Amino acid sequence: MNKFNFFVLVGLFSAISFSQSKIEEDIQASFTNAKKGIYWALTNIPAKKTKIEHDLIADDKLIASIKLTKVINGIKIESVGYNFSNEVTIKLFKSFDNLVKEGYIKEKPAEEEKIENE
């Protein structure tokens, strides 16, 4: 009976660790898809629009939903990454100064420069 309990415990722990690693893999895949949305938004910052929404789709599957909004002195990006029934949300705030410094935009929008000069 003692050996039987040992094998049951070993089997139980291995099943738990397997399910935890599967959950970890699913979360990581969702996180990776959310990052793809962030990268898409950073390379597609609109010059005139103050808000855009976009869905990334590959192989007839929704990869990420992206919302980019211009706010005072910068932008706000919200990207939701999907993998099966899992979703991970990343929110990112970047100032126009950092966007220029990192090369995502060439110059600060004219409206922002007017506000700073007043």
N, C-alpha and C positions, 0 to 999 in steps of 0.2 A: 504494500500500500504506500509505503514511503517513496519508492521510486516512481510510482504512478503520479503522486502529488508533485514531485519534482518536474516530471515531463509536462504536466499540465501548466505549472507555473512558467516554465521555459517557453512553452507554446503561447501562453497568454502574453508574456512580455514581448515576444517577437512579433505577435500580431499588433500589439499597441505601437511598437516602434515603427512597424511598416506603415500603419495608418497615419502616424505623425509625419513620417517622411513624405508620404503621398500628399498630405495637406500642405506641407512646406513647399513641395514642388509646384502645386497648384497656385499657391500664393505668389511664389517667385515668378511664375509665368505671367500672372496677372500684373505684377509689379513691372516686369519687363515690357509688357504691352502698354502700360500707363506711361513709362518712360519714352516709348516710341511716340506717343501723343505729345509729350512735352517737347521732344526734338522737332516734331513736325510744326508745332506752334511757333517755336523760336525761329525757324527758318521761313515762316510764312506770316510775319507780322505785317498787317496791312498799313499802308501809308495814310489812308484817309478814314477808313471805317474805325469806329470805336469799339465794335464788338463783332466777333465771328464765332460760329459754331461749326464743327466739322466731325464727321465720323470716319475713322480708318477701317476699311474692310478688306480682308484678304481671304481668298478661297471661300467666299460666301459666308464668312464669319465676321462678326463685329469684333474688332481688335481693341479699339479705344474710341471714346467720345471726348472731344476737346472743346473747351470754351475759353476764348481769349478775350479779355476786356481791358481796354485802356483806362487807367485810373490816373489821378493826379500824380505826376512825377514818375510814372512807370506803367507797367502792365501786370495783370493778374492772369495766370493760366491755371485752369483746372482740367486735369486729364483723368479719366476713369478707364482703367485697363480691365479687360475681361478675359477670362479663360474658363470655359464651360459655365458653371453656375457661380463662379467666384468673380469678385470685382474688387479692385484696389483703386483708391483715389489719391492723387497727388495734387497739392495746391502749391503754386510757385509764384512768388512776387519778385519782379526785377525792376530796378530803376532804369530810367532812360540813360543815365550816365554809365551804368554797368553794361547796358545793351550796346552802347556805342563802343565802350572799352573792349568788350568781348567780340565785337565785329558783327553783331546781329542786325544792327541798323547803322546807317552812315552818319546820321546827325539827329539831334533831338528834334522832335516836332516843333514847328514854329509857335504853336499855341503855348507850349511849355516855356519857351524862351521868353515870350511876352510876359508870362506870369512872374518869372524870376526877375525881370528888369523893372517891374513896377514897384 
